[in-house]
Amino acid sequence: MTPDQAAVRQAIAANQQAELLRELQAAHQIIRNVLGLLSVSQKNVLAERNARDGVDGEGITRAHEREAVIQRAGGVA
């Protein structure tokens, strides 16, 4: 691989990382917005389904886990 090819690959990887970070930040905000609309009983159902599907975490929406990944990637949660 030439230095130019390596630079192109690195730029592509950086762009992909930035795109993934933006999507994760958008999903984080969307989830917070939805939580604000749910009743307590709806939040309980959500927690049960997340546990059933093996995607439960520290909270019902894995907000802390998401925030940690966003911060490690250089973003703001």
N, C-alpha and C positions, 0 to 999 in steps of 0.2 A: 504494500500500500504506500502510495506516495504521500508526502506531507500535505499536499493539497486535498487529496482524498480523505486523509485523516481529519483535516480541518472541516471539511464538508460534513463528515459523519458526526463530528463533535457538535457542529452547529445544528444539525438535524435533531440530535439527542437533546440538546438544550431547549430547542423549540418545542419538542414533544413534552419535556418535563414542564415547561411553562404552561402549555395547554392543559395538561393533566391537573396541574395545581389550580388553574382558573376554574376548571370544571368541579374539582373537589370543593373549592371555596363557594362556588355557586350552589352546589348540592347542600353544603353545610347551612347556608342561609335559607334555602328552600325548606329544609327539614325543620329549622327553627320556626319559620313562618307557619308551617303546618301544625307544629306542636301548639302554637298559640291559638289555633282554631279548634283543636280537639277538646272534648270534654274529658273529665277524669276517667270515666268508664271507657271511653274510646282509647285513651292512653294505656289503660290496663290491658285492653285487647291487643293493642300494638305490642306491648311488652311480652304478652303470652305468645304471640305469633313469632316475634323475633327469637324468643327462647326456643320455640318449637323448631325453627329453621336453623338454629345454631349460629345466629348472628347477634346474639345478645352480648352486652358488654357491661361496662361500669354503670351506664344509664340505659334507658330504653332505646335511645337512638345512637349510642356509641359516640356521643359528642366529644367526650374527653379524648378518646382514641383518635377521632378525626382531627381535632385541634392539634394534637401532638404531631401527627403526620404533616399537617399543613405547616406547622412551625418548623419542623425538620427540613421541609422542602423550601424554606425561606419565605413563606407567606405569612399572612396575618389572618387569624381565625376570628 
